[in-house]
């Protein structure tokens, strides 16, 4: 007889919501930045947000692997944000600072999600 799946608890749902919101924020910010707000002249730069769309399905399905690799991927966008925040002026510098903030929030949500689920898994395993 198969076991009933363990439903996500409050912390797991909260960290997923934060991760999804910050990921969507990065996607919207990247598209708006490169296409309308402060375009660099190269509209193809908007394609840089394409890799950010890939993990959405994994986040929504609570796939632990997705949270792990996104916590590594996000540092590329963090680095771009730091470089552009310190090298550009005006609106672009502000948008870059917002990108850095969203990256930090996304990383923290992913790390918290993974740590919580691993700890909870150990606790459930010990109780069984």
C-alpha positions as a LaTeX table, in Angstrom:
\begin{tabular}{lrrr}
\hline
Residue & $x$ (\AA) & $y$ (\AA) & $z$ (\AA) \\
\hline
Unk1 & 0.00 & 0.00 & 0.00 \\
Unk2 & 1.62 & 3.28 & $-1.06$ \\
Unk3 & 2.14 & 6.01 & 1.50 \\
Unk4 & 0.18 & 9.24 & 1.29 \\
Unk5 & 2.29 & 12.14 & 0.03 \\
Unk6 & 3.44 & 14.61 & 2.66 \\
Unk7 & 1.71 & 17.95 & 2.14 \\
Unk8 & 3.91 & 21.05 & 2.20 \\
Unk9 & 3.89 & 22.90 & 5.50 \\
Unk10 & 3.59 & 26.65 & 6.03 \\
Unk11 & 7.33 & 27.41 & 5.81 \\
Unk12 & 7.70 & 25.41 & 2.59 \\
Unk13 & 4.75 & 27.20 & 0.99 \\
Unk14 & 6.05 & 30.59 & 2.17 \\
Unk15 & 9.57 & 30.08 & 0.82 \\
Unk16 & 8.14 & 28.85 & $-2.49$ \\
Unk17 & 5.95 & 31.95 & $-2.74$ \\
Unk18 & 8.92 & 34.24 & $-2.04$ \\
Unk19 & 11.10 & 32.38 & $-4.56$ \\
Unk20 & 8.43 & 32.49 & $-7.27$ \\
Unk21 & 7.68 & 36.18 & $-6.63$ \\
Unk22 & 11.34 & 37.20 & $-6.76$ \\
Unk23 & 11.95 & 35.07 & $-9.86$ \\
Unk24 & 8.98 & 36.63 & $-11.63$ \\
Unk25 & 10.22 & 40.03 & $-10.47$ \\
Unk26 & 13.62 & 39.36 & $-12.07$ \\
Unk27 & 11.99 & 38.29 & $-15.32$ \\
Unk28 & 9.71 & 41.33 & $-15.50$ \\
Unk29 & 12.53 & 43.68 & $-14.47$ \\
Unk30 & 14.92 & 42.23 & $-17.07$ \\
Unk31 & 12.41 & 42.51 & $-19.89$ \\
Unk32 & 11.21 & 46.00 & $-18.93$ \\
Unk33 & 14.76 & 47.23 & $-18.40$ \\
Unk34 & 16.14 & 46.06 & $-21.72$ \\
Unk35 & 13.07 & 46.78 & $-23.85$ \\
Unk36 & 11.48 & 49.97 & $-22.45$ \\
Unk37 & 12.94 & 51.57 & $-19.31$ \\
Unk38 & 16.63 & 51.97 & $-20.14$ \\
Unk39 & 17.45 & 50.06 & $-23.32$ \\
Unk40 & 21.10 & 49.68 & $-24.24$ \\
Unk41 & 20.32 & 49.64 & $-27.95$ \\
Unk42 & 20.68 & 45.88 & $-28.18$ \\
Unk43 & 17.18 & 44.43 & $-27.83$ \\
Unk44 & 18.69 & 40.94 & $-27.87$ \\
Unk45 & 19.89 & 41.58 & $-24.30$ \\
Unk46 & 16.29 & 40.87 & $-23.26$ \\
Unk47 & 17.01 & 37.21 & $-24.01$ \\
Unk48 & 19.12 & 37.08 & $-20.86$ \\
Unk49 & 15.94 & 36.48 & $-18.85$ \\
Unk50 & 15.10 & 33.33 & $-20.81$ \\
Unk51 & 17.00 & 31.00 & $-18.43$ \\
Unk52 & 14.97 & 32.46 & $-15.57$ \\
Unk53 & 11.73 & 31.12 & $-17.08$ \\
Unk54 & 12.96 & 27.51 & $-16.96$ \\
Unk55 & 12.78 & 26.98 & $-13.16$ \\
Unk56 & 9.21 & 28.23 & $-12.76$ \\
Unk57 & 7.69 & 24.78 & $-13.30$ \\
Unk58 & 10.14 & 23.20 & $-10.85$ \\
Unk59 & 9.35 & 25.81 & $-8.21$ \\
Unk60 & 5.63 & 25.26 & $-8.57$ \\
Unk61 & 6.09 & 21.47 & $-8.26$ \\
Unk62 & 8.35 & 21.81 & $-5.17$ \\
Unk63 & 11.29 & 20.14 & $-6.93$ \\
Unk64 & 14.25 & 20.35 & $-4.56$ \\
Unk65 & 16.75 & 20.06 & $-7.42$ \\
Unk66 & 15.35 & 23.23 & $-8.98$ \\
Unk67 & 15.81 & 25.24 & $-5.79$ \\
Unk68 & 19.40 & 24.04 & $-5.55$ \\
Unk69 & 20.50 & 24.94 & $-9.08$ \\
Unk70 & 18.65 & 28.27 & $-9.09$ \\
Unk71 & 20.56 & 29.23 & $-5.94$ \\
Unk72 & 23.70 & 28.92 & $-8.09$ \\
Unk73 & 22.29 & 30.46 & $-11.28$ \\
Unk74 & 21.09 & 33.58 & $-9.49$ \\
Unk75 & 24.68 & 34.68 & $-8.78$ \\
Unk76 & 25.21 & 35.39 & $-12.49$ \\
Unk77 & 22.36 & 37.91 & $-12.39$ \\
Unk78 & 23.61 & 39.26 & $-9.05$ \\
Unk79 & 27.05 & 39.89 & $-10.56$ \\
Unk80 & 25.55 & 41.64 & $-13.57$ \\
Unk81 & 23.48 & 43.82 & $-11.24$ \\
Unk82 & 26.48 & 44.79 & $-9.11$ \\
Unk83 & 28.58 & 45.65 & $-12.17$ \\
Unk84 & 25.84 & 47.72 & $-13.76$ \\
Unk85 & 24.92 & 49.43 & $-10.47$ \\
Unk86 & 28.50 & 50.60 & $-10.03$ \\
Unk87 & 29.29 & 51.44 & $-13.65$ \\
Unk88 & 26.10 & 53.08 & $-14.92$ \\
Unk89 & 24.26 & 56.21 & $-13.87$ \\
Unk90 & 20.65 & 57.30 & $-13.55$ \\
Unk91 & 17.76 & 54.92 & $-14.04$ \\
Unk92 & 19.98 & 52.01 & $-15.05$ \\
Unk93 & 21.88 & 52.16 & $-11.75$ \\
Unk94 & 18.61 & 52.08 & $-9.83$ \\
Unk95 & 17.30 & 49.17 & $-11.87$ \\
Unk96 & 20.56 & 47.33 & $-11.30$ \\
Unk97 & 20.25 & 47.86 & $-7.54$ \\
Unk98 & 16.73 & 46.44 & $-7.70$ \\
Unk99 & 18.09 & 43.45 & $-9.61$ \\
Unk100 & 20.68 & 42.88 & $-6.88$ \\
Unk101 & 17.98 & 43.03 & $-4.21$ \\
Unk102 & 15.75 & 40.55 & $-6.07$ \\
Unk103 & 18.71 & 38.19 & $-6.51$ \\
Unk104 & 19.50 & 38.25 & $-2.79$ \\
Unk105 & 15.85 & 37.59 & $-1.93$ \\
Unk106 & 15.69 & 34.72 & $-4.44$ \\
Unk107 & 18.88 & 33.16 & $-3.11$ \\
Unk108 & 17.71 & 33.45 & 0.50 \\
Unk109 & 14.33 & 31.91 & $-0.33$ \\
Unk110 & 15.97 & 29.00 & $-2.18$ \\
Unk111 & 18.50 & 28.37 & 0.59 \\
Unk112 & 15.84 & 28.57 & 3.29 \\
Unk113 & 13.55 & 26.25 & 1.33 \\
Unk114 & 16.24 & 23.60 & 0.84 \\
Unk115 & 17.49 & 23.74 & 4.43 \\
Unk116 & 13.97 & 23.57 & 5.84 \\
Unk117 & 12.95 & 20.62 & 3.69 \\
Unk118 & 16.12 & 18.70 & 4.48 \\
Unk119 & 15.65 & 19.29 & 8.22 \\
Unk120 & 11.96 & 18.39 & 8.01 \\
Unk121 & 12.79 & 15.24 & 6.05 \\
Unk122 & 15.24 & 14.13 & 8.72 \\
Unk123 & 12.65 & 14.79 & 11.42 \\
Unk124 & 9.95 & 12.86 & 9.55 \\
Unk125 & 12.40 & 10.03 & 8.87 \\
Unk126 & 13.39 & 9.82 & 12.54 \\
Unk127 & 9.74 & 9.81 & 13.62 \\
Unk128 & 8.93 & 6.92 & 11.28 \\
\hline
\end{tabular}
